[in-house]
Amino acid sequence: MVKPSFKIIWDRKALEHFKDVLTYLEKQSPQAAKIVKNAIIAKLKIIKINPFINELDKLKYLSNNNFRAFVIYS
């Protein structure tokens, strides 16, 4: 049985923030930037298969089931 795969769509602003965070981390520690980038990409691969695996985002003002959150540590 083939598991369905969902598509992750990056908002332009979110992608810019992601790049900015990686640029900032790279200045502090190139290895940390690489760890964080690889961890996020790995997590996104899991989310494509099971988008509800992470907990609801508690910081969203209007809570609905469309926003999930996860934390990556370097």
Protein Blocks (a to p, Z undefined) as FASTA:
>chain_A
ZZddddddddfklmmmmmmmmmmmmmmommlmmmmmmmmmmmmmmmmmmmmlpccdfkbm
bacfkbccddddZZ
